[in-house]
């Protein structure tokens, strides 16, 4: 499957759609989610064209991976989430309900979010 450069995150990276930016460097862009699920909900995306974590981890340069990883930690700290804690979420594919086919992480915090996933139903 090839990267769809018409996805909303690609348009945000290109500056075609505005965002509420919280961080940007040569390799990473982070912005507030337009439909936040927690008091603090920021999306962190690589500027490169990667569909998923697997694509990013296999195709991105070492520099891009390092910049992305360091940016996530810095952004969470800058948002004041270190002490109370936060959750990092990456959805991959249909079952995880990935909505935008551009790799991204959600940094969520600002409240007690409860269990990470539903308990086993069996």
C-alpha angles and dihedrals in degrees: 000000000000126000114269105223090191093070117119095250092053088052091049091050090051091050094244092121122037123236138187094253120205099170141008137172134154093289108023140054124188127186141163116272111249089220103038118198094193133028089265114036118159129171118217117198135176112237090227122091104264124148100198145357090270091053091046095046093048102037108029120094120252088251092055092048092048093046091049094048093048092046093055091055093045093048093050090050093046089052090055094244101126097090102039092036136234143216127239115206130186117181118205123192136329100316091052089045097238102187102186119046093223119094111255142156127220116219106200128181148117096106143041103279098191123215118004094228137002115279117257108282096212 
